[in-house]
Amino acid sequence: MSQTSGPHLRVMRSQLGLVRGLGASKSGTEHWWMERLTSVALVPLTLWFVYATLHLSRLPRAAVAHWAGNPINAALLVALVLVTFRHLLLGLQVVIEDYVHVERTRTISLVVLRGVVGLVTLIGVLAALKLAFSA
């Protein structure tokens, strides 16, 4: 006894319709925009930091600490650290995702990357705050 199913309904879908919702396309746009935003934010922050470093390079530590104690300078230092390491994380994540083809190695690399960048970011923020509050 054979089972017969009803008539087969053939759905015509475009190629885009067939792949929509598949893959990692949901986070790519946000990642791309964050890379661009952090790079744009780094331009004035880096120029400010280079200018400040050149002017502070011959001053004693107490004068540098007094400069860093200014709330605007302290906020800009912390912003520079946060944006720099966020941009670094985004860029290195793309490199790992694009060039590490073994799934387990890729996953471990991404976890280690996030941990190391998170730790270095924390150290940078704490160093900036320590300098700012030592005035």
Residue, then its C-alpha position, 0 to 999 in steps of 0.5 A: m500500500s503506497q501513501t500518496s500525498g496531495p499535489h505538490l505546490r511549487v513556490m517560486r522564489s527569487q535567489l534573494g528570497l531563498v537566502r534572506g535570513l541565512g548567514a551572519s548578515k544580521s550583524g554585519t551592517e552594525h559592525w561596519w558602521m561601528e568601524r567607521l564611527t570609531s575611525v572618525a572619532l579617532v581622528p580628532l582624539t588622536l590629533w588632540f592627544v598628539y598636540a597635548t603630548l608634544h606640549l606636555s613632554r617637557l613638563p614635570r609629572a606634577a604639571v601633567a597630572h594637573w593638566a590631566g586633572n581638568p575634567i575635559n582632558a580626563a574625559l578626552l583621555v578616557a574616550l581616547v582609550l575606549v574608542t581606540f581599543r573598541h576600534l582595535l577589537l572590531g578590526l582584529q575580529v574581522v581579520i580572525e573571522d575572515y582568515v581563521h577557517v577552523e571553527r574551534t580555533r576561530t571561536i577560541s581566538l575571538v574569546v582570547l581577543r575580547g579578553v585581552v582587549g578588555l583587560v588592556t582597555l581597563i588598564g588604560v582607563l584606570a591609568a588615565l583616571k589615576l593620573a587625573f585624580s593624582a593632581 
